Amino acid sequence: MSAEHRRGVLFALACYGTWGLFPAFWKLLASVPPTEVLAYRVIWSLLTVMIMLTWTGRWGEVLVLLASGRRLAVLAASTACISVNWLVFIRVVGEGNVLEASMGYFLNPLVNVALGVVVLGERLRPLQWVAVGLALAGIVELAIGTGTAPWAALTLAGTFGVYGLLRKKLPVAPLTGLAVETGLMLPLAVAYLSWRVAEGAPLLGGSPELGAALLASGPVTALPLLWFAAAASRLRYATLGFFQYLAPTGHFLLAVLVYGESPGPAHLITFGCIWAAIGLYLADSWRHSRR
């Protein structure tokens, strides 16, 4: 393994490992309304990204994006997706439903496959169809077993899947794209927080501890993206794909071992179907790459 490859692996572990611990961070802000957390996250993420862009001298990339109406339209759509994704994740974690957040991100790669078929006209191999069918069967079983579909998990998987598709069609560096996306969200975030404060809501959560956590949401959001970009530039995309399961695995372990969430029989069957689907998909991808 070359030195560059080793560095790529370390960056990937740092990125996906941090994302896997995200529930522990957002749990700190469970007493703050999710919409307020989202608004503060937008503001401090944008400030963090602006500092990073200045440090790396990459403001020119942002200006190129802002000069194109078509690119701005695509980024406006990706902004809507990531805003909903962030809000739902913050909300389900704050409500103590980390298992459903985990399910959403386990489903995400399979949603990407489905989007590739529907939107990009990609063709699936037989084992890939079986994998998608298994995941779908797991979701249907959960809906029947509990009487309701896992809407939060489906929303997380769907919004992040569409977000990834939009960013695939408009390839931009993660940090540059985040700068534009948080910039587009900024007016709404500032207007919402101004209204909340005018209504009597405390500024920055109302305590030094909450204020510090809200301030930290900027670096916590931006730094893993920087590490992701560093890993992506050093590793094959197929290799990087294996690391993406670290994050939902971290969510699952935190939910069960730390937060005491107990998956019922229906949830266990659904997770089993999803894990089997992921195993089939990875095995098929590995076999195809060897050919």
C-alpha positions, 0 to 999 in steps of 0.5 A: 500500500502506497503512502498516498493510499494509506493517507486516503484510508485515514481520511476516509476513516476520519470522514465516515467515522465522524459521520458515524458519531453524528448522533452523539453530537446532535443529541447535545442539542435535543432541547433546542427546536430542530428548525433552530438547530438547522438555522444555526448550522447553516450560519456557522457552516457557511462561516467555517467554509468561508474561512476554509476557502480563504485559507485554500485560495479557492474563492474563484471556484465559487465565483465560477458557480455563481456566474452560471444560472444553470449551475445555480439552479441545480445547486438550489435543488440540491440545497432543498434536498440537503436542508430537508435531510439535515432537518429530519436527521436532527429531529429524529436523533433529538426524538431518540430514534437513532435506529431509524436514522441508521436505517435511512443511511443503510438504505441510501446506496440502494436508493442510489441504485434505483435512481440510477435505473429510473433517472440515468437509464442504468441497467442492473445485473440480476443480483443487483435486482435481488438486492433492491427487491430484498431492501424493498421487502424489508421496508414493506414488512416493517410497514405491515409489522408496525402499521406505519412506514419508516417515513423518516428513514425513507426521507433521509435515504431519498433526499440524500440520494437525490442530492447525490444525483444532482451533485453527480450531474454537476460535479463540484468540489464538496467544500465549494458546493457547500459554500454555495448551498449554505449561502443560498440557505443563509437568508432564510436561516437569518430571517427565521432566527430573527423572528424566533428571537423577536418572539422571545426565544433565547439566543444561541440556545440560552446557555453557554453549553448549548451556544458552544455546541451550536457554534461547533456545528459549523466545523462539525459539518464542514471538516468531514467534507474536507476529509472526504475530498482528500480521501476521494482524491487518493482512493478508487471510488469503489474502495471509497464506497466500502467506507460509506457503511461505517456511518450507519453502522456507527448510528446503529451501535450508538442507538443500541449500545449507548441510547438503549433503543431496542429494535423490535422483531419487525425492525430486526427483520427489516435490518436483516433484509437491508444488510443482506441486500447490501451484502449481495450488492457488494459481492456482485460489484466485487465480482464484476470489478474482478472481471 
